[in-house]
Amino acid sequence: MSDIEVRVGQKRFFDNKKFPRGFGKSGDFTLMECDLLTTYGDTLNALQHGELEPENSEEKHFLKVLENPGKAKTKLENVWLKYHKIAYGRRTFHTLHTIGKQVEEESEELITIDDE
């Protein structure tokens, strides 16, 4: 993380709405990704929403990556794209049980067995 030129956030970044128990307990991020998000997420969020102006080339490149995700080259950019996809993208939902066509219940018939 020492080669990252993006400013450290003024406060730790948490998304209590999408990840109420934290990034680490969500199971979607590794420990390193959680650390990157909490350390730099405040700055990246402010850059994305136009609250901060980019000060260096890496921050300017980050804004270009937001427009074209294929240009992501740093771990931090990839983690932010992953966070954004998980937090604001559609989640796939897999059901465990489906109800198919309902089978018509057969009328109950009394079956008598003659014992001889």
N, C-alpha and C positions, 0 to 999 in steps of 0.2 A: 504494500500500500504506500510505500514511501515514494514511488515514482509517479504518483497521481498528482496532477497539477490543479485539479479542481479544488476550490476553497472548501474547507471543512465547514459544515453547517454551524450556525450560531447556537442551535439547540439540537438535541438528538431527535431523529425522525422516527415517528411512530404513526401507523395508520390504524387507529382504534376502531374505525368503522368497518374496514374490510378485514383486518387482522386483529380482532379484539384480544387475543391471547399473545400477540407478538409474532414477529416474523419467524423466530426460531421454533415455536411450537406449532406453527401452521403445517410443517412438513413439506413445504414447497421450496424452501431455501436451505442451502448449506450454511455452516457456521460462518464461513468467510463472507458469503453473500449477505447474511444478516448483519455482520459487522460493517460491510460497505454501505448497506442501506441506512443503518442507523447513524453512521458517521457523516455521509455525504448526501443523504436523501433530502435534507432540508434545503440545501443549496440547489440540488437538481430540480426539486419541486418548484422552487422560486424561479429558476431559469425557465422552466417549462411554461409557467403561467405568466411570464413577463414581469415578475416582481423584481428581478435582478437583471442587470446587464452583464453580458459575458466580459471577463477581464483578460482572459488569455486564450491561446489557440485551442486548448483542449475544451474549454467551455463553449467556444464558437463551434467547434466540431460536434459537440453534444447537441447543439440546436439543429445542426444539419442532420444528425442521426435521427432526431425526432421526426423530421420530414421524410427521411428515407432510411428505414431501419436496416437495410442491407449494408449501409456504410459503417456499422458499428465495428470498432476494432479493439476497444479496451474492455477489460473485465467489468469496469464500472458501467459503461454504456450498455453492455449485454445484461447486466443485473437489473438496471433500471428498466430496460425493455421487457425483461421477464416479469418484474414486479407489475408493470403497467398492464401487461397481458393478463396476468392472473387476477389483478384487482379489478380491472375494468372490462375484461373480455368475457365472453360467454363461457360458462362452465358446462362441460358435458355431463349429462345425467344418465346413468345407467340403472334401469330398474331391475330388481331382482325377481320380480314376479309380474307376469302380464296375464291379462284375462283375454283369452281367445274367444272364439265363437262359443256362445253358451249352448250347451247341448240340451235339447228339449228333454225334459224329464218324461220318462216312459210312464204310462199309467200303471199303477200298481195292480197287478193281477194276483188273485189268490191261486196258488198252486197247491193242488191237493195230491197227495201221494196215497195210493191205495195199498195198504198192506194186506197181503194175501196169506 
